[in-house]
Amino acid sequence: SWAPDRQERFIRRWVDALSDPRVTHEIRSIWISYWSQADKSLGQKLASRLNVRPSI
């Protein structure tokens, strides 16, 4: 369990990285799937920020 501000910074960094135009939709979905498996709520937050549906 992370402090909310720390989790927010983490999410923001990942959203920035996955929003790069060189990152394909497939790669973005794979990363969201990984994070969803590790922490479901984290994966959902990333997916909603990136407008991607979690694949779990």
Secondary structure, 3 states (H helix, E strand, C coil): CCCHHHHHHHHHHHHHHHCCCCCCHHHHHHHHHHHHHHCHHHHHHHHHHHCCCCCC
